[in-house]
Amino acid sequence: MSTPLKPTGFWSYSTLDDQHSHGRLSKLRALLAGELQQAIGRSPEVQLFQDAAAILPGMDWEQSIREAIGDASFLIPIITPGYLQSEWCCTELRLFLERERALGRNDLIFPVYYQDISDFESIRAGDVHDPDILPC
C-alpha cells in the first residue's frame, strides 16, 4: 500500500495567458482550490501553488519553482498554444514528469485544455518548445 499524497498541487500556466484573460486563470486556480478543499473537508489544507501568488519579490524564482514542483503531489497544467510555446511551462511539465516517475506513479497530472491545441500535434508541431511533452 502506498503512502497517501498530500493535497499539494502545482498550477502550471502561461503568465501571458493569465494576463490576456484578465486574470481568469488565477481565478480558476482559486476556485479549484476551494472546490478541492470542500471535497476533502477542513483538513488537511489544500495548497495549489501558483508562482504569482507564492513567490515574493526578491525570492529566487527558479529555485522556488523547482522546490514547489519537488513538493507537489499533483500538477495541473493549463494547456494553451502559449503554454506549449513557453520554455518554462514545458520545463515545469518535464520536471513534474520526472517527479511522477520517481514516485512510481503515472496518474498525477490533470491537464486542463483551456484552448484547442490540436494544431500543435500536427500542423504547428514545430512551434512547440519541447515536442516530447505531447501528448500531455
Contact map, one row per residue, 1 for C-alpha under 8 A:
1110000000000000000000000000000000000000000000000000000000000000000000000000000000000000000000000000000000000000000000000000000000000000
1111000000000000000000000000000000000000000000000000000000000000000000000000000000000000000000000000000000000000000000000000000000000000
1111100000000000000000000000000000000000000000000000000000000000000000000000000000000000000000000000000000000000000000000000000000000000
0111110000000000000000000000000000000000000000000000000000000000000000000000000000000000000000000000000000000000000000000000000000000000
0011111000000000000000000000000000000000000000000000000000000000000000001000000000000000000000000000000000000000000000000000000000000000
0001111100000000000000000000000000000000000100000000000000000000000000011000000000000000000000000000000000000000000000000000000000000000
0000111110000000000000000000000000000000000111100000000000000000000000001000000000000000000000000000000000000000000000000000000000000000
0000011111000000000000000000000000000000000001111000000000000000000000111100000000000000000000000000000000000000000000000000000000000000
0000001111100000000000000000000000000000000001111000000000000000000000011111000000000000000000000000000000000000000000000000000000000000
0000000111110000000000000000000000000000000000011100000000000000000110010111000000000000000000000000000000000000000000000000000000000000
0000000011111000000000000000100000000000000000011100000000000000000000000011110000000000000000000000000000000000000000000000000000000000
0000000001111100000000000000000000000000000000000100000000000000000000000011110000000000100110000000000000000000000000000000000000000000
0000000000111110110000001000000000000000000000000000000000000000000000000000111000100000100000000000000000000000000000000000000000000000
0000000000011111110000000000000000000000000000000000000000000000000000000000010001100100100000000000000000000000000000000000000000000000
0000000000001111111000000000000000000000000000000000000000000000000000000000000000000000000000000000000000000000000000000000000000000000
0000000000000111111100000000000000000000000000000000000000000000000000000000000001000000000000000000000000000000000000000000000000000000
0000000000001111111110001000000000000000000000000000000000000000000000000000000101100000000000000000000000000000000000000000000000000000
0000000000001111111111111100000000000000000000000000000000000000000000000000000000000000000000000000000000000000000000000000000000000000
0000000000000011111111100000000000000000000000000000000000000000000000000000000000000000000000000000000000000000000000000000000000000000
0000000000000001111111100000000000000000000000000000000000000000000000000000000000000000000000000000000000000000000000000000000000000000
0000000000000000111111111000000000000000000000000000000000000000000000000000000000000000000000000000000000000000000000000000000000000000
0000000000000000011111110000000000000000000000000000000000000000000000000000000000000000000000000000000000000000000000000000000000000000
0000000000000000011111111110000000000000000000000000000000000000000000000000000000000000000000000000000000000000000000000000000000000000
0000000000000000010011111111000000000000000000000000000000000000000000000000000000000000000000000000000000000000000000000000000000000000
0000000000001000110010111111100000000000000000000000000000000000000000000000000000000000000000000000000000000000000000000000000000000000
0000000000000000010000111111110000000000000000000000000000000000000000000000000000000000000000000000000000000000000000000000000000000000
0000000000000000000000111111111000000000000000000000000000000000000000000000000000000000000000000000000000000000000000000000000000000000
0000000000000000000000011111111100000000000000000000000000000000000000000000000000000000000000000000000000000000000000000000000000000000
0000000000100000000000001111111110000000000000010000000000000000000000000000000000000000000000000000000000000000000000000000000000000000
0000000000000000000000000111111111000000000000000000000000000000000000000000000000000000000000000000000000000000000000000000000000000000
0000000000000000000000000011111111100000000000000000000000000000000000000000000000000000000000000000000000000000000000000000000000000000
0000000000000000000000000001111111110000000000000000000000000000000000000000000000000000000000000000000000000000000000000000000000000000
0000000000000000000000000000111111111000000001110000000000000000000000000000000000000000000000000000000000000000000000000000000000000000
0000000000000000000000000000011111111100000000000000000000000000000000000000000000000000000000000000000000000000000000000000000000000000
0000000000000000000000000000001111111110000000000000000000000000000000000000000000000000000000000000000000000000000000000000000000000000
0000000000000000000000000000000111111111000001000000000000000000000000000000000000000000000000000000000000000000000000000000000000000000
0000000000000000000000000000000011111111111011000000000000000000000000000000000000000000000000000000000000000000000000000000000000000000
0000000000000000000000000000000001111111110000000000000000000000000000000000000000000000000000000000000000000000000000000000000000000000
0000000000000000000000000000000000111111100000000000000000000000000000000000000000000000000000000000000000000000000000000000000000000000
0000000000000000000000000000000000011111111100000000000000000000000000000000000000000000000000000000000000000000000000000000000000000000
0000000000000000000000000000000000001111111100000000000000000000000000000000000000000000000000000000000000000000000000000000000000000000
0000000000000000000000000000000000001101111110000000000000000000000000000000000000000000000000000000000000000000000000000000000000000000
0000000000000000000000000000000000001001111111000000000000000000000000000000000000000000000000000000000000000000000000000000000000000000
0000011000000000000000000000000000000001111111000000000000000000000000000000000000000000000000000000000000000000000000000000000000000000
0000001000000000000000000000000000001000011111100000000000000000000000000000000000000000000000000000000000000000000000000000000000000000
0000001110000000000000000000000010011000001111110000000000000000000000000000000000000000000000000000000000000000000000000000000000000000
0000001110000000000000000000000010000000000011111000000000000000000000000000000000000000000000000000000000000000000000000000000000000000
0000000111100000000000000000100010000000000001111100000000000000000000000000000000000000000000000000000000000000000000000000000000000000
0000000111100000000000000000000000000000000000111110110000000000000100000000000000000000000000000000000000000000000000000000000000000000
0000000001110000000000000000000000000000000000011111110000000000000000000000000000000000000000000000000000000000000000000000000000000000
0000000000000000000000000000000000000000000000001111111000000000100000000000000000000000000000000000000000000000000000000000000000000000
0000000000000000000000000000000000000000000000000111111000000000000000000000000000000000000000000000000000000000000000000000000000000000
0000000000000000000000000000000000000000000000001111111100000000000000000000000000000000000000000000000000000000000000000000000000000000
0000000000000000000000000000000000000000000000001111111100000000000000000000000000000000000000000000000000000000000000000000000000000000
0000000000000000000000000000000000000000000000000011111110101001000000000000000000000000000000000000000000000000000000000000000000000000
0000000000000000000000000000000000000000000000000000111111100000000000000000000000000000000000000000000000000000000000000000000000000000
0000000000000000000000000000000000000000000000000000001111100000000000000000000000000000000000000000000000000000000000000000000000000000
0000000000000000000000000000000000000000000000000000000111110000000000000000000000000000000000000000000000000000000000000000000000000000
0000000000000000000000000000000000000000000000000000001111111001000000000000000000000000000000000000000000000000000000000000000000000000
0000000000000000000000000000000000000000000000000000000001111111000000000000000000000000000000000000000000000000000000000000000000000000
0000000000000000000000000000000000000000000000000000001000111111100000000000000000000000000000000000000000000000000000000000000000000000
0000000000000000000000000000000000000000000000000000000000011111110000000000000000000000000000000000000000000000000000000000000000000000
0000000000000000000000000000000000000000000000000000000000011111111000000000000000000000000000000000000000000000000000000000000000000000
0000000000000000000000000000000000000000000000000000001000111111111100000000000000000000000000000000000000000000000000000000000000000000
0000000000000000000000000000000000000000000000000010000000001111111110000000000000000000000100000000000000000000000000000000000000000000
0000000000000000000000000000000000000000000000000000000000000111111111000000000000000000000000100000000000000000000000000000000000000000
0000000000000000000000000000000000000000000000000000000000000011111111100000000000000000000000000000000000000000000000000000000000000000
0000000001000000000000000000000000000000000000001000000000000001111111110000000000000000000000000000000000000000000000000000000000000000
0000000001000000000000000000000000000000000000000000000000000000111111110000000000000000000100110010000000000000000000000000000000000000
0000000000000000000000000000000000000000000000000000000000000000011111110000000000000000000000010010000000000000000000000000000000000000
0000000100000000000000000000000000000000000000000000000000000000001111111000000000000000000000000000000000000000000000000000000000000000
0000010111000000000000000000000000000000000000000000000000000000000111111110000000000000000000000000000000000000000000000000000000000000
0000111110000000000000000000000000000000000000000000000000000000000000111110000000000000000000000000000000010000000000000000000000000000
0000000111000000000000000000000000000000000000000000000000000000000000011111000000000000000000000000000000011100000000000000000000000000
0000000011110000000000000000000000000000000000000000000000000000000000011111100000000000000010010000000000011110000000000000000000000000
0000000011110000000000000000000000000000000000000000000000000000000000000111110000000000000000000000000000001111000000000000000000000000
0000000000111000000000000000000000000000000000000000000000000000000000000011111000000000000010000000000000001111000000000000000000000000
0000000000111100000000000000000000000000000000000000000000000000000000000001111100100000000000000000000000000011110000000000000000000000
0000000000001000000000000000000000000000000000000000000000000000000000000000111111110000000000000000000000000011111010000000000000000000
0000000000000000100000000000000000000000000000000000000000000000000000000000011111110000000000000000000000000000111110000000000000000000
0000000000000000000000000000000000000000000000000000000000000000000000000000001111111000000000000000000000000000001110010000000000000000
0000000000000101100000000000000000000000000000000000000000000000000000000000001111111100000000000000000000000000000000000000000000000000
0000000000001100100000000000000000000000000000000000000000000000000000000000011111111100110000000000000000000000000000000000000000000000
0000000000000000000000000000000000000000000000000000000000000000000000000000001111111110110000000000000000000000000000000000001111000000
0000000000000000000000000000000000000000000000000000000000000000000000000000000011111110010000000000000000000000000000000000001110000000
0000000000000100000000000000000000000000000000000000000000000000000000000000000001111111110000000000000000000000000000000000000110000000
0000000000000000000000000000000000000000000000000000000000000000000000000000000000011111111000000000000000000000000000000000000011000000
0000000000000000000000000000000000000000000000000000000000000000000000000000000000000111111100000000000000000000000000000000000000000000
0000000000011100000000000000000000000000000000000000000000000000000000000000000000110111111110000000000000000000000000000000000000000000
0000000000000000000000000000000000000000000000000000000000000000000000000000000000111111111111000000000000000000000000000000000011001000
0000000000000000000000000000000000000000000000000000000000000000000000000000000000000011111111100000000000000000000000000000000000000000
0000000000010000000000000000000000000000000000000000000000000000100010000000000000000001111111110000000000000000000000000000000000000000
0000000000010000000000000000000000000000000000000000000000000000000000000010100000000000111111111000000000000000000000000000000000001000
0000000000000000000000000000000000000000000000000000000000000000000000000000000000000000011111111100000000000000000000000000000000001000
0000000000000000000000000000000000000000000000000000000000000000010010000000000000000000001111111110000000000000000000000000000000000000
0000000000000000000000000000000000000000000000000000000000000000000011000010000000000000000111111111000000000000000000000000000000000000
0000000000000000000000000000000000000000000000000000000000000000000000000000000000000000000011111111100000000000000000000000000000000000
0000000000000000000000000000000000000000000000000000000000000000000000000000000000000000000001111111110000000000000000000000000000000000
0000000000000000000000000000000000000000000000000000000000000000000011000000000000000000000000111111111000000000000000000000000000000000
0000000000000000000000000000000000000000000000000000000000000000000000000000000000000000000000011111111111110000000000000000000000000000
0000000000000000000000000000000000000000000000000000000000000000000000000000000000000000000000001111111111000000000000000000000000000000
0000000000000000000000000000000000000000000000000000000000000000000000000000000000000000000000000111111110000000000000000000000000000000
0000000000000000000000000000000000000000000000000000000000000000000000000000000000000000000000000011111110000000000000000000000000000000
0000000000000000000000000000000000000000000000000000000000000000000000000000000000000000000000000001111111000000000000000000000000000000
0000000000000000000000000000000000000000000000000000000000000000000000000000000000000000000000000001111111110000000000000000000000000000
0000000000000000000000000000000000000000000000000000000000000000000000000000000000000000000000000001100111111000000000000000000000000000
0000000000000000000000000000000000000000000000000000000000000000000000000000000000000000000000000001000011111000000000000000000000000000
0000000000000000000000000000000000000000000000000000000000000000000000001110000000000000000000000001000011111100000000000000000000000000
0000000000000000000000000000000000000000000000000000000000000000000000000111100000000000000000000000000001111110000000000000000000000000
0000000000000000000000000000000000000000000000000000000000000000000000000111100000000000000000000000000000011111000000000000000000000000
0000000000000000000000000000000000000000000000000000000000000000000000000011111000000000000000000000000000001111100000000000000000000001
0000000000000000000000000000000000000000000000000000000000000000000000000001111000000000000000000000000000000111110000000000000000000000
0000000000000000000000000000000000000000000000000000000000000000000000000000011100000000000000000000000000000011111110000000000000000000
0000000000000000000000000000000000000000000000000000000000000000000000000000011100000000000000000000000000000001111100000000000000000000
0000000000000000000000000000000000000000000000000000000000000000000000000000001110000000000000000000000000000000111110000000000000000000
0000000000000000000000000000000000000000000000000000000000000000000000000000000110000000000000000000000000000000111111100000000000000000
0000000000000000000000000000000000000000000000000000000000000000000000000000001110000000000000000000000000000000101111111000000000000000
0000000000000000000000000000000000000000000000000000000000000000000000000000000000000000000000000000000000000000000111111100000000000000
0000000000000000000000000000000000000000000000000000000000000000000000000000000000000000000000000000000000000000000111111111100000000000
0000000000000000000000000000000000000000000000000000000000000000000000000000000010000000000000000000000000000000000011111111111100000000
0000000000000000000000000000000000000000000000000000000000000000000000000000000000000000000000000000000000000000000011111111100000000110
0000000000000000000000000000000000000000000000000000000000000000000000000000000000000000000000000000000000000000000001111111100000000000
0000000000000000000000000000000000000000000000000000000000000000000000000000000000000000000000000000000000000000000000111111100000000000
0000000000000000000000000000000000000000000000000000000000000000000000000000000000000000000000000000000000000000000000111111111100000000
0000000000000000000000000000000000000000000000000000000000000000000000000000000000000000000000000000000000000000000000111111111100100000
0000000000000000000000000000000000000000000000000000000000000000000000000000000000000000000000000000000000000000000000010001111110100000
0000000000000000000000000000000000000000000000000000000000000000000000000000000000011000000000000000000000000000000000010001111110000000
0000000000000000000000000000000000000000000000000000000000000000000000000000000000011100000000000000000000000000000000010001111111100000
0000000000000000000000000000000000000000000000000000000000000000000000000000000000011110010000000000000000000000000000000000011111100000
0000000000000000000000000000000000000000000000000000000000000000000000000000000000010010010000000000000000000000000000000000000111111000
0000000000000000000000000000000000000000000000000000000000000000000000000000000000000000000000000000000000000000000000000000110111111100
0000000000000000000000000000000000000000000000000000000000000000000000000000000000000000000000000000000000000000000000000000000001111110
0000000000000000000000000000000000000000000000000000000000000000000000000000000000000000010011000000000000000000000000000000000001111111
0000000000000000000000000000000000000000000000000000000000000000000000000000000000000000000000000000000000000000000000001000000000111111
0000000000000000000000000000000000000000000000000000000000000000000000000000000000000000000000000000000000000000000000001000000000011111
0000000000000000000000000000000000000000000000000000000000000000000000000000000000000000000000000000000000000010000000000000000000001111
